[in-house]
Amino acid sequence: DQGDTSVTVTVNVLDPMPAESYRLVVAVTEDGIHAPGPNGEQHHNQAFRRLYPDLFGVPVATAPGTHEYSIALDLDNQWVLANLNATAWVQADTTGQIVNSATVMLTGGTTAVNDGGEIQSAGVRLLGAHPNPFNPQTNIAFELPAADSVRLDVYDLGGRRIATLLDDVLPAGRHAIAWNGRDADGRAVPSGVYLYRLDTDRDRAHGRMMLVR
């Protein structure tokens, strides 16, 4: 029943977190809407649907270790299940700072939020960028449970795509893709924090890396 499902979120706390209370919130969005956007865009592909379990989320444990949360989702039967994504994030109550976040298709299984900077879904295992920080090159490593179509993009903190490092079908197993700190036109990008996104046919994983020139 599409109206009665849940998403499992695993929060991996690698080191003791600052003295603060944190909450886990899950947002469901739907792709393939193609409606005019709020900022004058002619086509807006993604629509926000609902926050779960409510606006305030659920308290998150801060002790080092793995903490698993099951969030019940009340989905509208008019939404297209194959187009739904769940984005989970951990946010500080007082400051509003988002510690980390992850997005996965609802048909893709569980989502893991890792406070070390690498965020992954259950299907594809993101092993991170090494070295990180880096100069002049880093390698983004991941493992696929089965052969899959894979796209790996790099973004700046403003959400602008800097480069596409991979867009191909890869076999199951471990892979490492290099980034040399240059954009799609071969120009060196400045020092700073950059985001990378790994998309497969069923899953999506995110991480961050720092370039220091």
Long-range contacts (C-beta under 8 A, 24 or more apart in sequence): 2-75, 2-77, 2-79, 2-81, 3-74, 3-75, 3-76, 3-77, 4-72, 4-74, 4-75, 5-72, 5-73, 5-75, 5-106, 6-70, 6-71, 6-72, 6-73, 7-52, 7-70, 7-71, 7-73, 7-86, 7-88, 7-104, 7-106, 7-110, 7-111, 8-68, 8-69, 8-70, 8-71, 8-109, 8-110, 8-111, 9-68, 9-69, 9-70, 9-71, 9-88, 9-102, 9-110, 9-111, 9-112, 9-113, 10-66, 10-67, 10-68, 10-69, 10-110, 10-111, 10-112, 10-113, 11-60, 11-61, 11-66, 11-67, 11-68, 11-69, 11-90, 11-112, 11-113, 11-115, 12-65, 12-66, 12-67, 12-112, 12-113, 12-114, 12-115, 12-116, 13-61, 13-62, 13-63, 13-64, 13-65, 13-66, 13-67, 13-115, 14-64, 14-114, 14-115, 14-116, 15-64, 15-115, 15-116, 16-62, 16-63, 16-64, 17-62, 17-99, 17-115, 20-62, 20-92, 20-93, 20-94, 20-95, 21-59, 21-92, 21-93, 21-94, 22-59, 22-60, 22-62, 22-90, 22-91, 22-92, 22-93, 22-99, 23-56, 23-57, 23-58, 23-59, 23-60, 23-90, 23-91, 23-93, 24-57, 24-58, 24-59, 24-60, 24-69, 24-71, 24-88, 24-89, 24-90, 24-113, 25-51, 25-52, 25-56, 25-57, 25-88, 25-89, 25-91, 26-51, 26-52, 26-53, 26-57, 26-71, 26-73, 26-86, 26-87, 26-88, 27-51, 27-52, 27-86, 27-87, 27-88, 27-89, 28-52, 28-73, 28-75, 28-84, 28-85, 28-86, 28-87, 28-106, 29-84, 29-85, 29-87, 30-79, 30-80, 30-83, 30-84, 30-85, 31-83, 31-84, 31-85, 32-80, 32-83, 46-85, 49-76, 49-79, 49-84, 50-74, 57-91, 60-90, 73-106, 81-106, 81-107, 82-107, 85-204, 86-111, 88-113, 89-113, 90-115, 101-206, 102-205, 102-206, 103-204, 103-206, 104-203, 104-204, 105-202, 105-203, 105-204, 107-202, 108-202, 108-203, 108-204, 109-203, 117-207, 117-208, 118-205, 118-207, 119-205, 119-206, 119-207, 120-205, 121-203, 121-204, 121-205, 122-203, 123-200, 123-202, 123-203, 124-148, 124-198, 124-200, 124-203, 124-205, 126-198, 126-205, 126-206, 126-207, 127-174, 128-207, 129-179, 129-196, 129-207, 129-209, 132-209, 132-210, 133-209, 133-210, 133-211, 133-212, 134-181, 134-209, 134-210, 134-211, 134-212, 135-181, 135-211, 135-212, 135-213, 136-180, 136-181, 137-178, 137-179, 137-180, 137-181, 138-178, 138-179, 138-209, 139-176, 139-177, 139-178, 139-179, 140-165, 140-176, 140-177, 140-178, 140-179, 140-196, 140-198, 140-207, 140-209, 141-174, 141-175, 141-176, 141-177, 142-174, 142-175, 142-176, 142-198, 142-205, 143-173, 143-174, 143-175, 144-170, 144-171, 144-172, 144-173, 144-175, 144-200, 145-172, 146-172, 147-171, 147-172, 148-200, 148-201, 148-202, 149-200, 149-201, 150-175, 150-198, 150-199, 150-200, 151-198, 151-199, 151-200, 152-177, 152-196, 152-197, 152-198, 152-199, 153-196, 153-197, 153-199, 154-179, 154-194, 154-195, 154-196, 155-194, 155-195, 155-196, 155-197, 156-189, 156-192, 156-194, 156-195, 157-192, 157-193, 157-194, 157-195, 162-189, 162-194, 165-196, 179-209, 181-211, 181-213, 188-213
